[in-house]
Amino acid sequence: MRLQTRLPDDYSGASTAELSARIARAKATLGDRLVILGHHYQREDVISFADARGDSFALSRFAATRPEADFVVFCGVHFMAESADILTGDHQQVILPDLNAGCSMADMADEDQVLQIWSELAQVTDSDRVVPITYMNSSASLKAFVGRNRGAVCTSSNARSILTWALGLEGAADVPGGDGDKVLFFPDQHLGRNTGFQLGYGASEMAVVDPRRPLGGLEEREVKGSSLLLWKGHCSVHQRFAPSHVEAFRRAYPEGIVISHPECSHEVVELSDEVGSTDYIIKAVERAPKGAAVAVGTEIHLVDRLARAHPDKTVLSLDPLVCPCSTMSRIDLPHLAWVLEGLLEGKVRNRIAVDPETAADARVALEAMLAIA
């Protein structure tokens, strides 16, 4: 359970201008001892202070290249800070400005649930032939589980390579492990399903595992007949997008371009012109021709940032009602100022630390991903 303490009035009641000035002063004072990481989905006032912007894994790897930084402030969510702690040096301390900044998708699969499903699968199929794959959007404990069971982590940009390896398909990387009959993919069913279709699997070869039901709500024959066992999880932002949004955009902009994230439903992905990770989306908007109308199916802060960066194009959210990540938005100027000024006082607030055993097993799964992809 994560519980953020209430901020003093000196922070919660301060103006944006005052907080910005205080953050800038603290950052300048700490100098190279501090690195601030900003995920693409962060609000604009916060990400303006980031030393690096990117997705969760890229930011964690960036922090690892800054050994002079004693403090890594991750403006993102809990699992991202955990990954940064796993990949950075022992002398570096990772800080999450608001402990309540979690990820609803990551929270849809916990270690107890996964262990229970794993045990039940072993009763009806050869578990040695089931390869567990966890999306980066998961807790350190689940990455560790995967590391202990010959699996790997994946990102939205390398999921195809990882599943190719896990299932021993043609062109699979020559890395120990993998070559299984089935994959247990968690926690996002949509990324797993979309990648499965990319690899040529049909809907009948995929089954959704509901962790709240015995054997995931599946019959034994369904388990045995499926190559992809997809955890019943999703991103609260990306599941909002619907085929009707694509259809409405195409009516308004017949020559427009639709770009969606693979965490969207397969129905939306099928109707999109391009599909890819946040980094892919950024590059796709950049290469769109001048004057193009582009609808983007991902979090609104990134979409708005792309619109400002490309005034020669019409860049819109695929969902006109917009779709902020409510947990990511918890990181704000008051919390950032609070943790930075704490460092000036010698207080490390909201440190995220993964225990050594869990970190070691999780690192195995992350290193497998790097070797494969």
C-alpha positions in Angstrom: 0.0 0.0 0.0 1.3 3.4 -0.9 0.2 6.5 1.0 1.5 10.0 0.4 1.6 12.3 3.4 -0.2 15.6 3.1 2.1 18.4 2.0 2.7 21.4 4.2 0.7 24.5 3.3 3.9 26.2 2.3 3.8 23.9 -0.8 0.1 23.2 -1.4 -0.8 26.9 -1.1 2.2 28.4 -3.1 1.7 29.9 -6.5 3.0 28.3 -9.7 5.6 31.1 -10.1 6.9 30.7 -6.6 7.1 27.0 -6.8 8.9 27.2 -10.2 11.4 29.6 -8.7 12.0 27.4 -5.7 12.5 24.2 -7.8 14.9 26.1 -10.1 17.0 27.2 -7.1 17.1 23.8 -5.5 18.0 22.2 -8.8 20.9 24.7 -9.3 22.1 24.2 -5.8 22.2 20.4 -6.0 23.9 20.6 -9.4 25.3 17.3 -10.7 24.2 15.5 -7.6 20.7 15.5 -9.0 19.1 14.2 -12.1 15.4 14.7 -12.8 13.6 12.3 -15.2 10.4 13.2 -16.9 8.1 10.6 -18.6 6.4 11.7 -21.8 3.0 11.7 -20.1 4.0 14.3 -17.5 2.3 17.6 -17.3 4.1 20.5 -19.0 5.1 22.5 -15.9 6.8 19.5 -14.4 8.5 18.1 -17.4 10.1 21.5 -18.1 12.5 20.7 -15.2 13.5 17.3 -16.5 17.1 16.6 -17.5 15.8 13.8 -19.7 12.4 13.0 -21.3 11.4 9.6 -22.5 9.6 6.3 -21.8 10.2 4.5 -18.5 13.0 2.1 -19.5 14.9 4.7 -21.5 14.9 7.1 -18.6 16.0 4.4 -16.2 19.0 3.6 -18.5 19.8 7.3 -18.8 20.0 7.6 -15.0 22.4 4.7 -14.9 24.7 6.7 -17.2 24.8 9.5 -14.6 26.8 8.0 -11.7 27.7 11.4 -10.4 24.0 11.9 -9.5 23.4 10.8 -5.9 19.7 11.6 -6.3 17.4 10.4 -9.1 14.0 12.1 -9.0 11.6 10.2 -11.3 8.6 12.2 -12.4 6.6 9.2 -13.5 4.9 6.4 -11.6 5.9 3.8 -9.0 7.0 0.9 -11.3 9.2 3.3 -13.2 11.0 4.4 -10.1 11.5 0.8 -9.1 13.1 0.1 -12.5 15.4 3.0 -12.1 16.4 1.8 -8.6 17.2 -1.7 -10.1 19.4 -0.3 -12.9 21.2 2.5 -11.1 24.2 2.2 -8.7 24.0 1.3 -5.0 25.0 4.8 -4.1 22.2 6.4 -6.0 18.8 7.0 -4.3 15.6 7.1 -6.4 12.8 9.4 -5.4 9.2 9.5 -6.5 7.7 12.9 -5.7 4.2 11.5 -4.9 3.9 8.0 -3.6 0.3 7.9 -4.8 1.5 8.1 -8.4 0.9 4.5 -9.3 -0.2 2.8 -12.5 -3.6 1.2 -12.8 -2.4 -1.3 -15.3 0.6 -2.4 -13.2 -1.8 -2.8 -10.2 -4.0 -5.2 -12.2 -1.4 -8.0 -11.7 0.2 -8.6 -8.3 2.7 -11.3 -7.3 0.1 -13.4 -5.4 -2.3 -13.5 -8.3 0.5 -14.4 -10.8 1.8 -17.2 -8.5 -1.7 -18.6 -8.1 -2.4 -18.6 -11.9 1.1 -20.1 -12.5 0.4 -22.9 -10.0 -3.0 -23.6 -11.6 -1.5 -23.7 -15.1 1.0 -26.3 -14.0 -1.8 -28.6 -13.0 -3.2 -28.8 -16.6 -0.1 -28.1 -18.8 3.6 -28.5 -18.8 4.7 -25.3 -17.1 8.3 -25.8 -18.3 6.9 -25.0 -21.8 5.1 -21.8 -20.6 7.3 -18.7 -20.9 6.2 -15.7 -18.7 6.6 -12.3 -20.3 5.8 -9.1 -18.3 5.3 -5.7 -19.8 7.6 -3.0 -18.4 4.5 -1.6 -16.8 4.7 -4.0 -13.9 6.1 -4.2 -10.4 9.6 -5.2 -9.5 8.3 -8.3 -7.9 6.7 -9.5 -11.1 9.9 -8.7 -13.1 11.7 -10.8 -10.5 9.2 -13.7 -11.0 9.8 -13.6 -14.7 13.5 -13.6 -14.1 13.3 -16.7 -11.9 11.2 -18.5 -14.5 13.3 -18.1 -17.7 11.2 -15.3 -19.1 11.8 -11.7 -20.0 10.4 -8.2 -19.8 9.2 -6.4 -22.9 8.3 -2.8 -23.9 5.8 -1.7 -26.4 8.6 -1.2 -29.0 10.2 -4.7 -28.6 7.2 -6.9 -27.7 7.3 -8.6 -31.1 11.0 -9.6 -30.7 10.4 -10.8 -27.2 7.4 -13.0 -28.2 9.2 -14.3 -31.2 11.9 -15.5 -28.8 9.5 -16.8 -26.2 7.7 -19.0 -28.7 10.7 -20.0 -30.7 9.5 -18.6 -33.9 11.5 -18.2 -37.1 14.0 -15.4 -36.6 14.1 -15.7 -32.8 17.1 -14.4 -31.1 19.7 -17.0 -30.0 19.4 -16.3 -26.3 19.0 -19.0 -23.6 15.4 -19.6 -22.6 12.3 -19.0 -24.7 11.3 -21.6 -27.3 8.1 -22.4 -25.4 4.7 -23.7 -26.5 2.8 -20.9 -24.7 3.3 -17.5 -23.3 1.7 -16.1 -20.1 1.7 -12.3 -21.0 0.9 -9.7 -18.3 -0.5 -7.3 -17.3 -1.7 -5.7 -20.6 -3.9 -8.0 -22.7 -4.1 -5.5 -25.6 -0.3 -5.3 -26.2 -0.2 -9.0 -26.1 -3.1 -9.5 -28.4 -1.9 -6.9 -31.0 1.5 -8.4 -31.0 0.1 -11.9 -31.4 -1.9 -10.8 -34.4 1.3 -9.3 -35.9 3.0 -12.6 -35.5 0.2 -14.4 -37.4 -1.7 -15.9 -34.5 -5.5 -16.0 -34.7 -8.1 -15.1 -32.1 -8.7 -18.8 -31.4 -5.1 -19.2 -30.4 -5.4 -16.5 -27.7 -7.2 -16.7 -24.4 -7.8 -14.1 -21.7 -6.8 -15.1 -18.1 -9.0 -13.6 -15.4 -7.0 -13.7 -12.2 -10.1 -13.5 -10.1 -11.4 -16.9 -11.4 -10.0 -20.4 -11.0 -7.6 -21.2 -13.8 -8.3 -17.7 -15.1 -11.8 -18.6 -16.0 -10.6 -21.0 -18.7 -11.4 -24.7 -19.4 -8.4 -27.1 -19.5 -8.9 -27.5 -23.3 -8.7 -23.7 -23.7 -5.4 -23.5 -21.9 -4.0 -26.4 -23.9 -5.2 -25.0 -27.2 -3.9 -21.4 -26.7 -0.4 -20.1 -27.5 -1.0 -16.8 -25.9 -2.5 -16.5 -22.4 -3.3 -12.9 -22.0 -3.8 -11.4 -18.5 -7.0 -9.5 -18.1 -5.4 -6.0 -17.7 -5.5 -2.8 -19.6 -4.4 0.9 -19.6 -7.2 3.1 -18.3 -6.1 5.8 -20.8 -5.7 3.7 -24.0 -8.8 1.6 -23.5 -10.9 4.8 -23.9 -10.2 5.0 -27.6 -12.8 3.3 -29.7 -13.5 2.7 -33.5 -16.1 5.4 -33.4 -13.3 7.9 -32.6 -11.4 6.8 -35.7 -14.5 7.0 -37.8 -15.4 10.5 -36.6 -11.9 11.7 -37.3 -11.9 10.3 -40.8 -15.2 12.0 -41.5 -13.7 15.3 -40.4 -10.3 14.8 -42.1 -10.6 12.3 -45.0 -6.9 12.5 -45.7 -5.9 12.5 -42.1 -3.5 10.1 -40.4 -4.4 8.0 -37.3 -1.5 6.9 -35.1 -2.3 4.7 -32.0 -0.4 3.1 -29.2 -0.4 -0.8 -29.1 -2.1 -0.6 -25.7 -5.3 0.4 -27.6 -7.8 -2.3 -28.4 -7.2 -4.4 -31.5 -10.3 -2.9 -33.2 -8.7 0.6 -32.9 -5.3 -0.7 -34.0 -6.7 -2.3 -37.1 -8.3 1.0 -38.2 -5.1 3.0 -37.5 -2.6 4.0 -40.2 0.4 3.6 -37.8 0.9 1.9 -34.5 3.8 2.2 -32.1 5.3 3.1 -28.8 5.4 6.7 -27.4 8.8 7.2 -29.1 7.4 5.8 -32.3 4.4 8.2 -32.1 6.7 11.2 -31.6 8.7 10.3 -34.7 5.6 9.5 -36.7 4.2 12.9 -36.1 7.5 14.5 -36.9 7.7 12.8 -40.3 4.0 13.5 -41.2 3.8 16.0 -44.1 3.3 19.7 -43.5 -0.4 20.5 -43.3 -1.4 17.0 -42.3 -4.1 16.3 -39.8 -3.0 13.7 -37.3 -5.1 12.0 -34.7 -3.0 10.4 -31.9 -4.3 7.6 -29.7 -2.3 8.2 -26.5 -2.1 10.3 -23.4 -3.2 13.9 -23.8 -0.1 15.6 -22.3 2.1 14.1 -25.0 -0.5 14.9 -27.7 -0.6 18.5 -26.6 3.2 18.7 -26.5 3.3 17.3 -30.1 0.7 19.9 -31.2 2.8 22.7 -29.9 6.0 21.3 -31.4 4.4 21.1 -34.8 2.3 24.2 -35.5 2.4 23.4 -39.2 0.2 20.3 -38.6 -3.1 19.7 -37.0 -2.3 17.3 -34.2 -5.4 16.1 -32.2 -6.3 13.6 -29.6 -8.1 10.7 -31.1 -10.6 11.1 -28.3 -12.0 14.6 -28.4 -12.9 14.4 -24.7 -9.1 14.0 -24.0 -7.6 11.3 -21.8 -5.1 12.3 -19.1 -3.4 9.7 -17.0 -4.8 10.6 -13.6 -2.0 8.8 -11.7 0.8 10.3 -13.7 -0.8 13.7 -13.2 -0.2 13.4 -9.4 3.3 14.5 -9.9 3.0 18.3 -9.7 5.1 21.3 -8.8 4.3 21.2 -5.0 5.4 17.6 -4.7 8.5 18.2 -6.8 9.5 21.3 -4.8 8.9 19.4 -1.5 11.3 16.5 -2.4 14.0 18.8 -3.8 13.9 21.2 -0.9 14.0 18.1 1.4 17.3 17.2 -0.3 18.7 20.6 0.5 17.9 19.9 4.2 19.5 16.5 4.1 16.2 14.7 4.0 15.5 12.0 1.3 11.7 11.9 1.0 9.8 9.2 -0.8 12.8 7.0 -1.6 11.9 4.0 -3.7 14.2 1.1 -2.9 13.9 -2.5 -4.2 15.3 -5.2 -2.0 18.5 -6.8 -3.3 17.1 -10.2 -3.9 14.1 -8.9 -5.9 16.4 -6.5 -7.8 18.8 -9.3 -8.8 16.0 -11.5 -10.2 14.4 -8.5 -12.0 17.7 -7.6 -13.5 17.9 -11.1 -15.0 14.6 -10.5 -16.8 15.6 -7.0 -18.0 19.0 -8.3 -19.2 17.2 -11.0 -21.1 15.1 -8.4 -22.8 18.2 -6.4 -23.8 20.0 -9.5 -25.1 16.9 -10.5 -27.2 15.9 -7.1 -28.6 
